[in-house]
Amino acid sequence: ADRAMADSGNPPRWVQRTLQDGSAPAAPRPMIRELEGLTNLVVKQSRRGWLQECFGCEAKTVFRVAKSDAPRDFLFYVEEESNCCLRLCCAPIRPWTSTMSVGDKAGGEALVEYRRPLRCAPGALKCCCFQEVSVTDVRSGAPLGLVKERPYCCVPTLAVYDPTAERMLYKVRQPTVCFGCCVNACDSRGGGCCKVPFYLYPPGENEPAGHVVKAWGGWRTEVLTDADTFELEAPQGASSADVAVLVGATLLINELYFEFYTAGEGDEGGTSML
């Protein structure tokens, strides 16, 4: 039943139960047929050219997306569009627009647009100017959702919202210990030592419904490049619109916590979470 509701553009029943007024969103989100049934994905960042790697040039970010059971058969291509000066001067917080298209290279039909505005660097105890990525269906122009940084004290937290940007669908954060004060680097559900996932928690629930986790890319890739690979497991019953928004959450997680920048490429060096 939840799958049927998801395919119709409406959230599953467990999402509807979390709405305070008990109603569904004001308008159903469009269905993206190419993403139907794809709840386990690999989001792989392309390497930069050797010249860019040697000189630390910040190139446009490119990702390719595949199913987890066929990680080399790429289905979608995500390419960043941003200003060269902004990439050099404020790389960690630069604004960009990325477009997901069909196929494993540029030129396919555009499906989803991800837009990140210029915001303050992520940090604890912020009260405004939060990092965010808005997600839009290219065909209809309708909003699909929003991924936004939330106020936190110790462990970074993001939230996934519906198109109204008022109703939270998932809270995104890593597992914690010490009463929520520290990231639990020994969490065994990530699949290995220091492979700590960002879990997707439905509002009001303590058990995760899905996760985003950085996959090990091999010694050469990890040491010599900043190309990262992520495994995305969407919650059961997630609609195609939900999956599109969660890909946006993956892009933002990569930008905030797994990109490294030299001192000359922005106001501060990049930081990385586990």
HELIX and SHEET records of a PDB file:
HELIX    1   1 ASP A    2  ASP A    7  1                                   6    
HELIX    2   2 ARG A   13  GLN A   16  1                                   4    
HELIX    3   3 ARG A   33  LEU A   35  5                                   3    
HELIX    4   4 TRP A   50  PHE A   55  1                                   6    
HELIX    5   5 CYS A   84  CYS A   89  1                                   6    
HELIX    6   6 ALA A   91  ILE A   93  5                                   3    
HELIX    7   7 SER A  188  GLY A  190  5                                   3    
HELIX    8   8 TRP A  219  LEU A  224  1                                   6    
HELIX    9   9 SER A  240  TYR A  257  1                                  18    
HELIX   10  10 ALA A  263  GLU A  265  5                                   3    
SHEET    1   A13 ASN A  40  GLN A  45  0                                        
SHEET    2   A13 VAL A  62  LYS A  67 -1                                        
SHEET    3   A13 PHE A  74  GLU A  81 -1                                        
SHEET    4   A13 TRP A  96  VAL A 102 -1                                        
SHEET    5   A13 ALA A 110  ARG A 116 -1                                        
SHEET    6   A13 GLU A 132  ASP A 137 -1                                        
SHEET    7   A13 PRO A 143  GLU A 149 -1                                        
SHEET    8   A13 THR A 157  TYR A 161 -1                                        
SHEET    9   A13 MET A 168  ARG A 173 -1                                        
SHEET   10   A13 PHE A 198  TYR A 201 -1                                        
SHEET   11   A13 GLY A 210  ALA A 215 -1                                        
SHEET   12   A13 THR A 229  GLU A 233 -1                                        
SHEET   13   A13 ASN A  40  GLN A  45 -1                                        
SHEET    1   B 2 THR A 176  VAL A 177  0                                        
SHEET    2   B 2 CYS A 182  VAL A 183 -1                                        
END                                                                             
